Amino acid sequence: MKQSVLDLLRAVGLESQAERIERGDCPLCGCKVDVSAFTEEVERMEFDISGLCPKCQYKVYHTNKFSYLPVMQGVMEFCRKV
């Protein structure tokens, strides 16, 4: 994770979440993140941005109304072409 993101978390009062990320823990649930558990490239990319474990990513981005994964895969394909 970029230091600027950690600095931003601290600036808005999310010190404990920044500390969790620095330890390799999920900022939401606090579990140790096993990077090998990511099955999709987009999950790994989201982890690099947010520090979220696979279970929390699913809770945040997958609902009955909206599935994040197909959207992000489409974005990644577009970016590869540009």
N, C-alpha and C positions, 0 to 999 in steps of 0.2 A: 504494500500500500504506500502511496506517495505521502511524504511528510506533510505536504500542504493539506491533505485531507485530515490527517491527525491534528494538525494545528487548528483547522476549522472546527473540528469536534470540540476541542478544548475551548476555543473562543466562544462557542455557544453553550458552554456549561456541561458538555458531555465528556468530562474527564475520565469517568470510570469506563465508558465505552471505548475511548481511545486506548486506555491501559489494557483492556481486554484484547483489543486487536493487536497491540504490540506483543502481548504474550502468546499470540496465536490462538486466542479463544474467540468465539462468536460474540459480537457486541450485544446481541439480543438475549440469547439463552445462556451464554457463559461456558458452553461446552468447548472442549478442545477440538479444533477443526482438523480433520483428516483430509488433506488435500487430495489423496488418492481416491477419496469417495466421490469426487466429481466425475460424472459420466459424460458430460457435454462441455465443449469448449466455452460455450456461453456462460455456464455455471462457474467455470474457473475465472472468466473475465469479470463476472459480477463479484466473486470473492475478492479479486484484486482491487475492486472499487470500494466495496462495502465491508468486507471481512465476514460476511454472513456464511454460516455453515449451510450444507445442502438442505437440511430440514427447515431452517428458517427461511431460506430462499424460496422453498416451496410454499411455505405459509404466507409469505409476503406477495409472491408473484402469481400463484396459481389459485384461481377461484373458479366457481361455476360460470361466471360471466366473462372471465378474461384469462387467457393463458399467455404468460410472458414469453415462454420459450420459443414458440413459432415466430413471434414478432421479432425477437432478438436475432433469431437465425436469419430471417429475411433482411434485417439491417446489416448483419455481418456479410451476407452475400452481396448486397449492394455496395458496401464499403470495399470489398475485394475487387469489384469491377471498376471502381473510380480511381 
